[in-house]
Amino acid sequence: MTKHSGIYQILNLINGHRYIGSAVSLKRRKFDHWKRLRGGYHHNRHLQNAWNKHGEAAFQFRIIGTCPPEDLLRMEQHLLDDLK
């Protein structure tokens, strides 16, 4: 994984649900998510509950695309709008 900025998803391999986000440093963001999920204090209770139920092996951090930091919010919103 690179230090690039971009859009990512945390995919639940059991049920296909996903958490979409953006980050200036994708590598750091994955580390932060996994640390909080492993510790049981992630800010997204749905993701935390699924992690607790299915275990770490049921989740993948996937990079959807990279972009300059100034384009992160626009790209993330565009992706979320397309999913609706």
C-alpha positions in Angstrom: 0.0 0.0 0.0 1.3 3.4 -0.8 1.3 6.7 1.1 -1.0 8.3 -1.6 -4.2 10.0 -0.8 -7.4 8.6 -2.1 -10.7 6.9 -1.6 -11.0 3.5 0.1 -13.5 1.0 1.3 -13.5 -1.5 4.2 -15.4 -4.5 2.8 -17.1 -7.1 4.9 -16.5 -10.3 2.9 -19.3 -12.1 4.7 -22.2 -9.8 3.7 -20.8 -7.4 1.2 -21.4 -4.3 3.3 -18.8 -1.6 3.0 -17.6 1.5 4.7 -16.4 4.2 2.3 -13.9 6.9 3.2 -11.1 9.2 2.0 -7.7 9.9 3.4 -4.6 12.0 2.8 -2.5 8.9 3.7 -4.2 5.6 2.9 -1.6 3.6 4.7 -2.1 5.6 7.9 -5.9 5.5 7.6 -5.9 1.7 7.4 -3.6 1.5 10.5 -6.0 3.9 12.4 -9.1 1.9 11.5 -7.6 -1.5 12.4 -6.2 -0.2 15.6 -9.6 1.2 16.7 -11.5 -1.9 15.5 -9.1 -4.3 17.3 -9.4 -2.1 20.4 -13.2 -2.1 20.2 -13.6 1.7 20.1 -14.2 2.5 16.4 -16.4 5.6 15.8 -18.7 3.7 13.5 -20.8 1.4 15.7 -22.1 -0.7 12.8 -18.7 -1.4 11.5 -17.5 -2.2 15.0 -20.4 -4.5 15.7 -19.8 -6.4 12.4 -16.0 -6.7 13.2 -16.9 -8.1 16.7 -19.3 -10.6 15.1 -17.3 -11.8 12.1 -13.7 -11.1 13.2 -10.8 -9.4 11.5 -10.4 -12.0 8.7 -13.8 -11.1 7.3 -12.7 -7.5 6.4 -10.5 -6.1 3.6 -9.2 -2.6 3.2 -9.4 -1.8 -0.5 -8.2 1.3 -2.3 -10.8 2.5 -4.8 -8.7 5.2 -6.3 -6.0 7.7 -5.6 -6.1 11.5 -6.2 -4.6 14.7 -4.9 -5.6 15.7 -1.4 -7.6 18.7 -2.6 -9.9 16.4 -4.6 -10.7 13.9 -1.8 -14.0 15.2 -0.6 -15.3 15.7 -4.2 -14.3 12.2 -5.3 -15.7 10.6 -2.1 -19.0 12.4 -2.4 -19.3 11.4 -6.1 -18.7 7.8 -5.3 -21.3 7.9 -2.4 -23.8 9.6 -4.7 -23.3 6.8 -7.4 -24.0 4.1 -4.8 -27.4 5.5 -3.9 
